[in-house]
Amino acid sequence: MNSIYCGPPPLPVDLWTSWNFDPAVLTALVVLIFLMRREPAGLVAVAILAVAFVSPLCALSSALFSARVVHHVILIAGAAPLLAMVLRQRKSRSMALPLAVSSFILWMWHLPAAYDLALSNIPVYWLMQLSLLGSAVWFWQTVFSANDAPVERIIYVIASFAQMGLLGAILTFAPTALYAAHVVAPFEWALTPLGDQQLGGLIMWVPSGLPYGAAAVLLARRSWTLLTGNAVC
């Protein structure tokens, strides 16, 4: 089955009519809304998933690597931590293994051969999406439920962003465009394939740090609240 999920790369004039109404995706989102109906964080996560897979961002990510980076970032640094807040683990586990696995999956899917295959084969596309999201949820679950000191958990959050930033830097400074899937469409968007790749690398390298910074602040605030609460007691 060789085709691009969300359809062929759209032209700029067609972008805002390029919504994805795949019945399977819509059904999955409705089920998630029902399951998360009492969890505000879960409902926000479902909204983010809708942006990723239903809104024109899905079609745009078929055209531009930079849009695909946005797509991946909102999955692993937006939807994933919110889902992890809802699906917390009862027992703490080591954060090292989830970090290693999620980092490996992120880097593996950005190898040119794996990336191009995912964008040309729908089952592989969904394997990419689900493995990125699932491994990120696992990582955030351990961060939020670990018994380790808050400082250590913040260090793991920083490490997770650092490896993503390193990948972004490599993509930003790569001398040639790496992805055959985006060798033509960027020209329709006044970008070259290399310029599109550099933009994607910059997004992965800099702005994607914002949700990780927010998570670190949240962990630090919770730690401070616990410390001050214990001091009062």
N, C-alpha and C positions, 0 to 999 in steps of 0.2 A: 504494500500500500504506500505509494509514493506521492505525497501531496503535503501542502503546508497547512498546518492547523490554523484556523481563523481565516483561511483563504489566501489568495495571492497578495503580494505587497500592494497596498492602496496608493493611489495618487493623492497629493495633498487636497485636491478638491473633493475627493470622495471619503476623506477620513471620517468625518462626523456622521456618516451614514453606514460606517463599517462596524456595526455591532455584531456580536456573536451570540446567537440564540440557539446554541446546541442544546437539544432537549436533555441530554445526559448531564451537562454542566448545570443547567437550570434546576433540574431535579435534585442534584447533589446540594446545591446552594439552599434550596427550600428545606431539605432534610436538616442541613446544618442550622438553619434559622430556627427550626423547631427544637432541635437539641440544645441550642444555645439561648433559648428565649428568655431565660432568667439570668443570663450572664452578659452584662454590658460589654466586657472585654471580648467575649466570644462573638457578639453581634458586630462589633467593629471589625473583628478579624474576617467575618463573612463578607462585610462590605468591601474590605480590601481585596478579598478573593474575587468578588464581582468586578471590581475595577480591573484586576489582572486578566480575567478570562472572559468577561462579557463586554466591557467597554471597548471603545476603539483602540485603547492601548494594546489589546491583543493583536489586532491587525497591524498596527504600527510597528510592533516588535517583529513582524515578519519582514518589514522593509528595512528597519534600522537596527543596527547592533546597539546603539545607545539607548533605544527604547527597550530592547531586550534586557539591558542592564537594569533599567528602572524596574522592569517587570520582575526580575530576579531579586532585586534589593527589597521591594515591597513584600515579596513572599517571605524571605528569610529574616529580614530585620523589621518587618511590620506585622504581617499576619502571624508568623511563627511565635514571637514572644507573647502575643496576646492569647493565642491558643494554648501556649504553655502555662499561662496564668490560670486558665480554666482547667487544664488537664494536668495539674501538679502531681508529681510522684509522691507517694506516701513515705518512701524510704529514700534517704539520700544516697547518691552514688557518685563515683568519681567523675569529675568534669573533664578529665583529660581525654578519655576515650570518645565521648560525644564530640568534643572539639576536633579531635583528629579525624573522625569519620566525616563530620560535616565539612571540614576544610578540604579533605580529599575529594569528596563528591563535588564541591564547588569548582575546584581546579580541574578535575577530570572532565566535567561537562564543558569547560572552556578550552579544552584541547580542540584544535580546528576540526579534526576528523569526527570526534564525538559530537561537537556542536552542529556541524553541517548535517550529520546523519539525523540528529534530533529534529532539525527544522525541515527535513524532507520525508520523514517517516512518522506517522501519527502515533503508533504505539511507543516508539522510542521517545517522541516528544513528551508523552505523558509519564514515561519512566523518568525522564529528566525532571519534570515539574514535581512529581510526587517524592522523588528521592531528595531533591533540594529542600522541599518544604518539610518532609518527615524528619530528615536529619537535623534541620534547624530547630524544629519543635523539640526534639530529643535534647539538643544542647541547651536550649533555654529552660527546659524542665529541670535539668540538673542544676543550672545556675540558681533558679528560684527556690529549689527545694533542698539544696545542699546544706549540711551542717557546718561547712567550713566557715572560717572567719569572713566577714564581708569584704575585707581587703583582698583576700584570695579570690573571691568570686568576681570582684571588680577587675582583678588582673586577668582572669579568663575572658571576661567580656572584652577587655582591651585587646587581648591576644586574638580573639575572633575577628575583631575589626582589622587588626594589623595584618593578618594573613590576606584578608580581602583587599586591603589597601595595597599590599605588595602585588597582588595579581593585577589590580587596576594600574599600578605604576608600570608594570611590564607591558600591559596593553597600550598604555599611553605612549611609551617610548619605543615600541616595536617599529622597525624601519619600514615595514610593508604591511599591507592589509592581510589578515590571516584567514578570514572567513569567506568561503565561496558563496555562502548563502546571502551575503550582503555586498556582492561585487557590482551589482547593477542598480538596485533600487535607490541607494543614497543620492545618486545624481538627480533623481526626481525631486529631492528635498534640498537641493542646492548644497549638497555635501559630496565629498569624495569618499570612497570606501575607507581610506586611511583616516580622513578627518572624522568620519563617523565612529571609527574604532577608537580614536584618540578621545573623542567626547565621551564615549562609553567608559573608557578607562578612567577619565577624570571624575565621572560620576561615581564610579566604584571606589575611587581613591579618596575623594574629599567629602561630598555631601552625604554619602552613605554612612559616614561616621556619626551623624546626628542621632539616629535612633539608638546606637550603641552608647553614645554619651548620655542620652536620656535614661537608658537602663542603668548605667553606672550611678547616675544621680539618684535614681529611685532606690537602688540598693544601699547607697550611702545614707539616704534619708531614713530608710527603715532601720538601719543599724543605729543611727543617732537616736531615733525614737525609742528603740529598745534600751539603749544605754541610759537615756535620761529617765525612762520609766522605771528601770531597775534602781537608779540612784534615788528616785523619789521614794520607792518602796523601802 
